Amino acid sequence: MEDAAAKRIGKTGLKETAIGLACAVGLLALLGCSVISHRMMAEADTDITFSQLKADTDRYKGQTVILGGHIIEVRNKARETVLVVLETPLGSGQEPRPPDRSQGRFLLHCEGFLDPEVYAEGRTITVAGRVLGQTREMIGEEPYIYPTLEAREIYLWERYEDRYRYPPPYPPPYYDPWYYRHRSYGYPYR
């Protein structure tokens, strides 16, 4: 009778250990997929969404947030560069989603010079930035209030076409679709 109880306790402990280990591995995998440094992620309030920030910017003034999006404009000034960014929600690995999911724009003040050819219109970025407040500007004839951030860390994503620039080694007329088949599955030419 005691052996049965001991086995039951042992199985329960094993299940709990396995679940705990799976959670730990999952957490490490999520932390490993971050393009923003761990130190900055620890400082940032990752629960603040862009819609919350836009609705009440003064409430989050001085806090560090993680945002991403697509560059609309680069403004080089004497000692800083201002990026106008079309915000989009962050996906897996903190990569911004397509521009059609945008919830608005924000301004990013970066110390020093950022080359407009590198940080060109349409490039995708993920940033850790300290909230400075709001800036009111015109978009055409419409007034717009931008949440304004001071850049603490920027990750510039590769262009999509640069990531997948190599074609398959053999184009379709020369590619044999059965080349990788294993002998046990049979080869069509016997």
C-alpha angles and dihedrals in degrees: 000000000000091000091056091051091048091050091050092051090046092052092048091050090049092051092049091048091050092049091048091049092048091051092049092049090048092051092049090049091052092048091047092056093061118112091194114078120264091240091056092044089054091053095044125088098229093182093072110099124203092247090055091047092049094047096050111014095160091059091061097040111141095016123118117238134181115230137161141192149121124303113245101174141002118212115189114201133176098281104003146036123229118207121200105211131191101220120226128175116266119249132194113329089017092282113152116246124235118300095250089074093060122137095193144296137294137191120235119199112205124189113239132000124327113191110240090214091059097037091042129165110283097025116133122235140178116204142187106210140170113236110244099176134257135323122200116213139151125257100198102312095332121097114231131188112217123199102231125216136185109225115241097165132004130194114195110203122220115256112263092240091052092054094056103031099127117085121214112283094249120035120223101276090057100035117106107208091199095052095100096045117120118239092242090065091054130245119247093228108069 
